[in-house]
Amino acid sequence: MELARFSPVRGRGLDFEIAFVLVTLGYVLTNLGRAKYLKTLYANKTPTPEMKTAAVQMATKYLLQASSVHTFLASSSSLSGLCAATTVPTSKFRKHASTATSTSTSSPAGPDTSPIPIPDLDPSTQSALAILALAEATLLVVTKDDAYLSACIQARNSLDTEWMVKPPDIPKVRTLLFARLCVRAAEYAEQALSSAGAVGDQGDCSKVDEVLLNYMRSLARVCRAKACRFIGVDAEMAGKTGEGIAWLRAGRGVLGFRGTLEGDAIGTGKGGFGARFTKLKRGWSERREERKIEKETVSSTRGEELEREAEMDWGDDAGREEEGRVLNMLEAKWAKMNDTINTQLIPSSSSYLANLPSGRDIHSTPAAYSPPQLDAEQLVRMRAPPDTHVSFDVADSSDEAADGREVAGRGYF
């Protein structure tokens, strides 16, 4: 994922090399963490609880390490000062490199070395990425034990056959604790969005890419929707089905899904055609995604390269569509039970978001990354002058000529 859309720049000095390596390290760790649990969650075979636990633990480790690296980049004074240092665009650098001799002798004007902003190295950007990784690591704790999410994914897996033996287990979870963790993850994501959105006041070239900002915005909404779902599950377990449905609808509102399930908007006589069209559009997008997953599954079994037709990949929307499916599944189930057995009134969900509990941390803030240091003995060896006791005896010229002919005969340079 790009941080900004502008032509690459070439920096000068060792600090740029170090900054590039560390920034790349943070990106790689983040992608490793996301790929680890996404591939396990969307595997062809439904993962066992042990497999999910191992994948989430490894992904959490990667994300916390990435947060540590980004924290170091944000707090390093020598590296953070490079965000607006004198750099040369790559295209111009090659052009001026070919004419360096002529320009140095004929004209004092050289390549344009005006300061070019680099949002990747901005301390606010690195701080936002560190907080974003911490938000995802916090949410992974909930994902590991989220049986409703796993059941929804399993129901759409055409290769899964466990439903023939038994339905998916939905164990009881600590719903209020999970809700507080989701709220804390949402607060982290909103903090990261605020920090990244403040980068770049010199035009579009110095701003963070809108795709990354949308991901942070989506992640915050998904976390709050999950918190609403877990509080709704707690209410339903206590026998308050109507209140639980209201919490589910509050979560749908956070995600931006208009209206409720079928029969709600239609039954009230408001927006019947719009509700039907929205449902049809959502079903079409879900079927398109399922066909894409099936095609990738067949390609992977044949050992071919995976070619993704859609622009977005799994998890690029921060789980918004998946969370919407879970809310739809629970609302359909609870509404049917409420219509036939309980018959409780469903309150309005407009004021439920204000009643969310406070967030709770589960991971301590990672310490800043500590770059590896050379030993004192290695530094002394590197700083010492070359050994002057090595003898440089002049070899016989005939031997040198013979060696040269031998090397040339073998085709070496």
N, C-alpha and C positions, 0 to 999 in steps of 0.2 A: 504494500500500500504506500502510495507516494504521500509525502508530507506537503509538497508544493509542486506546482506545475510551472517550471521555468527551465531554461537551458542549463545544462550542468556547468559548473564553474571549477576551475583548477586553482587550488591554493598553493602557496609557497611556504616552505618551511616544514620542520619536523612535527610541529604541533598539529598541522592539518592531517598528516599521516596518522598520528595517534588518535585524533578525533574521529577520522573515518573508520579506523579499526574498531573503536569502542562503540560508535553509533551502529555499525554493522553487527557487532556482537549483541547489542540490545535487541535489534530487529530479529536476528536469528533465534535468540532465546524465546522471544514472544511468539514467533511463528511455530517453533517447536512445541511450545506449550499448547497453543490452540490446535495444532494438527494432532497432538497426542490424544486429547480427549474427544475431539470431533470424530476422528476415524474410529475410535472405540465405540462412541455413542451411536454412530450411523453404520456400524459394521453389518455385513450380510447376515451373520449369525448374532442373535441377541446376546449381548455380553452378560456374563454372570456378575453378581455383586463383587466378587473378588477381582475380576478383571476391571470393573469400573473403578474400584478403590485404588488399584495399582496405577491405572491411567491418570486418575485425578491427582494422586500424590505426585507422580512424575511431572504432570503439567503444572501443578502448583509450585513445585521446585523451580521449574524453568521460569515461570512468571515472576516469582520473587527475586530470582537472580537478575532478570531483565529490569525489574524495578530498581534494584541496587545499582546496576550499571547506569541507568538514566539519572538516578539521584547523584551519582558521582559527576556525570557530565554537567548537570545543572549547577552543582556547587563548586566546580573547578574554575578558578579565576583565570587560569592560563588558557583553558579551552573555550570558556563561554565568551571571551573577548573576540573570538574568531567569527562570530555571527555576522559582523559587518566589517570584516577585515578586507584589505586590498587583495582582490582576486581577479582572475582573468577568465572570461568565458572560454569554453573549450573550442568553439568554432573560431574565435578570434585568435586564440593561442596558437593554433596550427598555422594560421595565415601569417602571423607576425614571426613565427619561428623560421619560416623560409626566407624572410627578408630582414632577419636580425642584423646581418652584416652591413647591408646597404643603409638601413636606417640609422645605425650607430655612427656611420661616418658622414652621411649626407645631411641628416636632419636630427635634431635632438628629440623630436616627437617620436615616442615609442608606442607600444600598445596601450590601449585604454585601461588604466589601472584604477578606475574609480571604484569606491567601495560598493560591493554588491551584497545585499542582505542574504543571509543563508538561514532560513527559518529552522532547518534541522538542528542547528547548533545554538539556537536561542535558548537561554535558560528557562524561559516560560514554557517552551515546547518540550524540553527534556523533563521538566517538572510535571507537565501534563501527562507525558507518556509513563512516567514512574507511577503516578497516581492511577492511571488507567490500568496498568498491570496489576496494581494492588486491588483494584475493584474487581477485575476478572478472577483473581485468586480468591477473593472473598466469596464470589458467587459460585465458584467451583465446589466449595464446601456444601452448598445447598444442592447443586446438580448431582453430586455423588449419591445422595439419598432421596432424590426426587423420583418416586415411583410413578407418579402420574405422567411425567415427561417420558419416562421409559416405556410406559404402557401405550402412550400415544404414538411413539415411534414404532413400536413393535406391531401395532395394529395396521400400520401402513406398509409393513415389510412383507412383500409377497413371497419371499423365500423363507419366512419364518413358519415353522410347523408346531411350535410349542402350544399354540392355542388348541390343537387337537387333543392334547393331553390334559391341560389345565389352563384356566385363565391366569393372566399375570397377577402376581401377588401385590397387594397394596398394603404394606405394613404401616402401622401407626408411627408417626414421626413427631418430633417436637416442633409443632407448627408455629408457636409464638416465637421460639428461638430462631427458626428459619426466617420468619417474617422480619425480625430485627436485623438479621444478617443481610437480607435483601435490601432493606432500607439503608443500611450502612454502605453497601455496594453502590446503591443509587446516589448517595451523597458523594462518594468518591468520583463517580462518573461525571456528576454535575460540576464538581470542583475541577476535574480535568478539562471539561468543556470550557469552563470560564477561563482557565489559564491558557489553553490553546487558542481560544477565540480572541484573546487580547494581543496575539502576536501579529505583527505586520501593520504598521501605520503608514507605509510608504508605497502602497499600491498592491495590485494583485500578486506581483512576483514575490513579495515578502510575506504573504499570508499562508497559513496552513491550508492544505487542500480541504475543500468542503466535504469530500468523501469521508475523511477521518473525523471531521466535526459531526457529521451525520451519524457515524458509528457511535461516537460518545453519547450523542443525544438519544439514539435508539437504545443503547445499553442502560441508560438511566431510566427510561420508560419501562423497559422489560423488567428491571429489578423491582420497580414499584408495583408493576402488575403481578409479579410473583408474590410480593408481600401481601397484596390484596387476596390472591388465591389462597395462600396458606391461612390467612385469618378467616377466609370463608370456609375452608376445610375445618378449622377449629369450631366455627359456629355450627356447621352441619353435623359434626360429631356430637355436639351438645344438644342436638335436636332442633336447632333453629335453622330450618331449611330455607325459609324466606330470607333471613338475614344473610345466609351464605350465598344465595343467588344474587343478592344485592352487591355483595363484595365482588363476586365474579364480574358483574356488569361494570362495577367501578374499575376493575382491572382492564376490561375491554375498552373503556373510555380512555384510560391512560395510554393504551397502545394506539389509539386513534381510530379504532374500528367503530364506525357509526352504527347506531341502532343495536338491537339485541338479536337474539336468534329468531327463527321463523315463528310467526304467530304473534310476536310481541308488537312489532310495528304494524303488522298487517291487521292484527286484531283490534288495535285502537283506531284503525282507519286513517293513520297518518303515514304517508310515504310508503304506500304498499308497493308501487312499481319500483321505487328506489331500493327498497329492502330486497325485492326479488332480484333486481339487477346486481346488487352488491353480492348477494349469495352466489349467483351464477358466475360472476367474475372471480370470486374467491375460489369456487370449485374448479374453474378452468385453470387458474394458476397452480392449484395444488396438483391437478392431474398432469400438467406440464412438468412440474418438478419431479413427480413420481416417475414419469417416462424418462426423464434425464437420469435419475438415479438407476433405473433398470438398465439403461444403455451403458452407463459407466460400469455397472456390475458385470455385464456380459463382456465388456472390453477388458476388464481386469482379470477375469477368469481365463481369457485367451492369451493373456500376456501382452496385449497391445498397449500402446500409449493412450492415455485418457485424454479425450478432447472434449472440453466443456463448451456446450453451445451457449449457455447463458452467461451473461456478464458477471453475475454475482455467484459466489460459491457458498457452501454451507457455512453458516455462522457470520457471513458478511453483514447481515442485518441485525447482529447481536442476539439472534434467537427470537425476533419479534413474531414472525409467522408461526413458529413452533409453539410459542406461548399462546398465541391466539387459538391454535387448534386445541390445546389443552383446556383453555377456558371454555371453548365451544363444547368439548366433550363433557366436561363436568356440568355445565349449565343445562345441556340437553338431558342428562341423567337426573339431575336434581329437580328440574322443572317437571319431568314426567312423574317422579315420586311425589312432588308437591301437589300435582293436579289430581292424583289418584288416592293418596293415602293421607298426607299431612294437611293439605289445604290451608297453608299459612299465607298471610298477606306478605307481599314483597315490597319492602320500603324503597323509597327513592335512594339511588346511589350517588347523588350529587354531592353530598356532604361527607361521604365516607373517607375520602382521601385525607381530610384534615384529622381523622382519628387514627392514622397510622402510628404505631409505636416508634419510639426513638431507636436509632441504629445502635448496633453493637459490634465492636471489633473482635476478630478472632485471630488475626495475624498482627504481630507487632510490626511496626514500620521497619523495613529492612535497612541495615546500615549501608552506607555508601560503599561502592565497590572499591576494593583495594588492589591496584595494579601490582603485578609481580615485580619484585625488586631484585636487582643483581646483587650477588654476594660481594663483600668487600674485596675478597681475593680476586674475583673476576674483574672488578673495576680497576684494581691496581695493575692487573695484567694488561688490560686494554689501554691504560694511560702510560704504561712504561714505554720507553724508546725501544726500537727493534734491537735484537741481539747483535752486537758488533763483533762477536767472536766467530761468526760464521765465515768460513774461508771461501773466497770467490776465486778459485784457481782458474787461470785461463786455459781452456782446453785446446787441444790441437785443432787447427783449422781443418785438417783433413777429416778428423772425426766428425766435426760439425757438418761438413759437407755431406758425409756419408749418411749421417742421421737425417739431414734434410731430404736427401734423395729417397730414403726409405719411407719417410712420412708422406712425401708427395706420391710415391708409388702406391701407397695404401689408400689414397683418396681423402686424407684428413686435411683439415684447414689449419 
